[in-house]
Amino acid sequence: MNKGSDMKAIVFSAYYEPEVAASLYLSTNLYEDMAGSGIDVDLFVPLPTRGVSDEVRNKYKNHKVEVRCNGRLRIHRIGIPKEGKSVIGRAARYILMNAVFILKSISSKADVIFVQSTPPTQGATAAIIKKVMHIPFVYNLQDVFPDSLVGTGIAKKGSAVYRMGRVIENFTYRNADKIIVISNDMKTNIMTKGVPESKIEIVNNWIDGNVVKPIPKDQNYMYEKFGLSRENFNVVYAGNLGYAQNIEVIIKAAEVLKDCSDIKFLIFGKGAQEEEYKNMAAELNLCNLSFFPIQPYSEVSYVYSLGDVSIVPCKKGFGSSAMPSKTWSIMAAGTPVLASFDSDTDMEKLINSQKVGMFNHAEDWEGLSSNIKYLYSNREYLQEYGRNARKYVEENISREKCVGKYIMCIKNSKNIN
């Protein structure tokens, strides 16, 4: 342990920079700020695979330990196979990764284990290590498993996969000393499964308002980069093109509005259903919808500032087990949010109470297209919603405030018997 260190933490992560993955900035911010607060962090992560070239991956093969933050953050790169698109292959890779994490951890000395919930097996892995090492375990729940599998249609409630997921979930919750969730909906969800309220802490995902901010149209180079017109009304989606996101609702809304020649749908992303969505748009001959490569986090301000509005969609039944952090990025860019989401969720309450955009029920593409058309015709609301969004982020979702709560939970775990 470094001189002046408060404690040492073992941390696992499935992804880390320089990879390109949704909300990866949260991990980068958190681990750097943990180190800055006096915690020695041993971060174990696989060699980079998502969104990086073989050249970059090979570079990290030769630099398996990286030291940052004045020696307080040590990043250990684990050599396992690259990630593929097969669900079974990815699951096998996660299991191998967690097995390596166990072997690496039990030979280390630490005061606390901290892991996030992607993949869900990481929680169970940390619980095993806790039992071996007799140290506290702090768990960050970013989405609720196996509920998320049901919400996306991957598994049915009561199926063998679901039952196995519940076993993993219960084992994780039972052994975690503190569970940090990102919304009230998640807190309610896991309390109904028997988790005591005293074990749960709500901390929103954050956004660094100094990094993500509004970019005026005349200063946004992406119009030129992608050949876009500043005269059009742009509807932006950026992120994963997978099962949970339900990009189909955007494509169907674009079909409804295809005769409005200056309303354009811009989709930045990649994922398991990317080709399926591209084929769907092509079959519908949608000239008003375009797909672009996912952009690095450094370009988020430019991407969301392209949008007169930006969409946060989800599959029906998924909203109570997730709160997409892209919401905060959109709001930090001063862009109104169009949420196509489950009703009676934190998302609906946020949109309606803070007046930061418009809401429609999940999978209701007619409602989504109606909201787009309304804002297209009543543009005075764009500035109002955008100002409200930016103000809310500055006052409630700052990096300093939210990460500070994480650090306090982790440091206080030393006092858990």
N, C-alpha and C positions, 0 to 999 in steps of 0.2 A: 504494500500500500504506500502511495506517495506521501511525503511529508505534508502535514496539514490537512490530510484527507479526512472527511467525516465518516465515510464508509465505502465499501466496495460492492458493486452490483454486477451480477451476471445477467446479460441481456441476450435474447435470441431474436433474430429477425429473418423472415423468408426472403426479403428484398432490401436492398440498400443502394444508395448512389454508387456508381453512375447509372444505375438502371433507370428505365423510364416506366413508372407504374403510378397508378392513381394514388394521390395523397402521400407520396413518399416523403415529401417535405416535412410531414409531421414527425416521422422517425428521426430525420436529420436534425431538426430543431430540438427535439426532446433530448436526444443523446448528447448533443453538444452543450445544451444548457444544464443537463445533469452534471456533466464534467465541469462546467463553469461554476457550479454551485458547491464544488468540493467533493463530489462523488467520483470515485474511480470506477470507470465503466469498462468491462470486458464484453465487447459485442461480438457474437458469433453469427456469421452470415455466409451463405453459399457464394461461390464465385459468381460475378454478375452474369445474368442471362437475358433478362427482359429488356428489349429495345437497345441492345448493345451489339457491336460487331464482334466477330471472332478475334480481330486484332486487339480490341479492348479486353476481351475475356482472357486472352493469352498474356496480356500485360500483367493482369492481376494474379495469374498463375505463378508468376515469378516474384510477386510481392504479397505474400499471404498474410503478413502482419503489417498493419499501418497504424502509426501513432499520431494522434492529433491532440489539440487542446492542452498543450504543455504537458503531454504525457498522461493525462487523465483519461483519455479515450483511446482504447486499443481495439482495433478492428481486426478480427481473425477471420480470414476467408477460407471457407471449407470447400474442398474439391469434390463435388458431386456432379452427375451428368446434367447437361443443359435441360431446361424446361421445354416440353413439347406441348402440343395442343390436345392430346388425348387425355380425357378425364382420369382414366385408370393409370396412365403413365405419370400424370402429375401427382396423383395420390401416392403412388409408389415412391416417387421422388421425395415427397414430403415425409413419408415414413422413414426413408433412409436418412434424410436430413436430421430428423428428430433423434434418431438413434445415435448419430454422430454427436449431436449436441449433448446427449446424456454422457457419452464417453468423455468428451472434452470437459464438461462441467464438474464431474465428480472428482477430477484431479486438480481442481482449482480451489481457492479459498475465497469466500465471499460472505457478505452480511445479508444479502437479499437477492432474490431472483425477480426479474421483471420481464414479462412477455406480453405481446399483443396477440389477438385472436385469429390472425391469418398466418398459417392455416389453423383450423380448430384443434388439431392434434398437439399444437404447441402448448396449450394449457395443460393437457394431460402429461406432457413431457416435463413441464415445470413442476407439476405436482409430484411426480416420481422423484425428481431431483431434490425437492424440498424434503421428502421423507428420508432420503439417503443422507443429505447434508445437514438436516435439522436447522434450516434457516427459513425466514418468512418468504412468502410468495405473493407478489402483487400482480394482478391480472388486469389487462386493459381490453375491454370488450368493445370491438368496433362493429361487429354484427353478431346476431344471435343464431347460433348453430344448435340443432339442425333446422330450426324454423326457416332459415334462409333457403334451405334446400326445398322445402315445401312451397315457399313463396314463389320460387322460380320454376317450379314444376319438375325439378330434377328427381325428387323423391316424394312419395305419398306418406301422409301421416299414418303411422302404424306399420309401415313397411319395415323390412329388415334393416335397411340403411338408416331409416329414421330412428329405430330402436337402438341401434348401435351408436348413433349420434347422441341420443339422450344419455346413454351410459357414459360416454366421454364427457358430455356437458356436466352431468351430475358429479362425476369424479373431480372435475376441474373446480367447480363452484365449491364443493365441500372442502377442498384442500387449500383454496386460495384464502389468504388472510385479509386481503382487501381487493375488491373488484371495482375498477373505475369504468363507468359506462358513459356514453356520450349524449344521452337524452333521457328525459323522464319516461318516455315510452319503453326504453330498454330496462329501466329500473323496475317499472311495473311488471314487465314481462318476466324477469328473473325472480322477482318476489313471489309471483304466483307459482313458481317452481320450488319454493321453499327456502330461497336465500334470505337470510335475515337482513333487515334494512340497515342495521349497524355495520354490516360488512360492505355496504355499497356507497360509492362516492360518484356524484355526477360532475363531469368536467367536459365541457364542449370541446370539440375539435376547434382549432384556432386558425387564424390567418395572420401573416405578418403584413400589416397595412403599409409598411415601408417598401415591401417587395412587390405586392400586388396592389395596383392602384389604377385609377381611370387614366386612359390614354386618349387624348383628343383625336378626332378623325384625321385631321390634317397632319398629325405626327405619327400615325399608325402605319408603319411600313408594310404590314401584311396585306394591305389592299393591293399594293404593287406586286408583292411576292406571289400572291395567288391569283392575280388578275381580276380583282373584285372592284365593283363600282361603289363609290361613296354615296351614290344617289339611291341605292336600294335599301329596303327595310330588311335587315339581316336577323335571322333567327338562328342562334348558335347552340350546338350541343358539343361538349368536349369531354372525353373520358373513355371508359371501357365500353366495348361493343359486345356485351355478354348477355347471359340469360336474365339477370336481375334488372338490367337497365331498361328493358322493353323499348328498344329503339323503334320497334314497329309502330308505336303510337305516333312518333314523329313522322315517319314515312307516310302513314295514313293521313295525318294532318296536312302534309305537303300535297297529297293527292287532292284533298278537298279544296286547297287554295291554289291549285296549279294554274288557274286562269288569272290570278293576280300577278301580273308579270314582274312587278318590282318587289315582291316578297320572296326572299331567297333563304333556303335552309342550308346551313353550313355545318357539317358533321366532322369533327376532328377526333380520330380515335382508332383503336384496334382492339381485337378480342376474338373470342371463340366463335361468334356469330357474324363476324365481319363480312365474309363472302356471302352469307345468306342474306344479309341486309342489302348489300350492294346489288345482288341479283334481283331482290324484290323491287328495289327502286328502278332498276333497268327494265324489268318486265312492265312496270307501270308507266315507263317512258317519262319520268319526272325530270323535266329540264330545269325545275326550280330547286333541285336538291343536289348538293355536291358533297363528296367525301374527300377528306384531306388526311395526311398522316398526323398522328398524335404529335404534339409539340412538347418540348422539354419544359420543365417548371419555370425556367427563367423567362419563358415567353407567355406565361399565363395572362398577364395584364393585357398584352396585345390581342390574344385570342378572344378573351371575354369582352374586350372593348370593341371588337368587331361587331358584336351583337347589339342591336337595338333592344333585344331581349335575349335571355338564355334559358334553356330548358333543363329542369331536373326531373327526369321520369323514373318510375319504378314499376315493376310488375305488381299486379293486384295481390294483396296479402303480404307484401314484403316490407311495407313502410313502417310497421311497428317494430321491426327487428333491425332497422338501419336508419342512419341520418347522414346522407351523403355530404362529405366535407366540401365537395365542389360548390355547394350552396354558399359557403363563406367566401370562396374565391370569386364567384360571380358578384356577390354583394360588395366585396372589397374593390372590385373594378367599377363600382357605381352603375351596374347594369341591373335592370329589373329582372326578377325571377319568375319564370313560368313553371309552376310545379304541377306535374301530372302524377298525383301521389294518392296514397290511401287517406281516407277521411278520418277525422278524430285522432290525428297524430300531431306531434310537435311541429311538423312541417306546415300543416294547415293553420295551426295557431300562430306560427311565426308570420306567415304570409298575410294573414288577415289582421292580426293585432298590430303589426309594425308597418303595414302598408308598403311592402317592399316588392310587390308584384301581384300576380293573379294565380288562382288555384282552380284546378279541376280534378275530378276523381280519376284514379289510376285507370288506364286503358280507355278513357273516354276521349278519343281523338276528335270527335265533333266538338266537345267542350274546349279542347286545346286549340283547335283551329278557330273557334269563336273568340277565344281570348286574344289570340294573335291578331285577328281581324279588328277587334275592338281597339287594341292599342295602336294598331296601324292607322286607324281612323281618328284616334283621340290621343295624339302624341304629346299633349301637354302633361299626361300622366307619366310619361317616360322619365322626365326630369325629376318629378316629385318622388316616384318610386326609387329611382337611382340615388337621389340624395339621402332618402331614408335608409336605404340599404347600406350605403357607405358609413353613415352616422352610427348605425346599429353595430357594425363590425368594430368601429373605432372604440365604442364605449363598452362593448361586452365580449368581444371575441379576439382580444389581442393576444399575441404570443406570450408576452410577459405575464399576463394575468393567468392564462390557462396552464401554461407550462409550470408556473409557480405552484399551482395546486397539485400537479403530478409530483413535483419534487418534494412537497410537504408530505404527501401520502407515502412516498418511498422512504423518506428519512424517518417518519414516524413509525414505520414498520419495525424498526429496531426495538421498539418498546412493546411489541406484541409477544406475548408469552405462548 
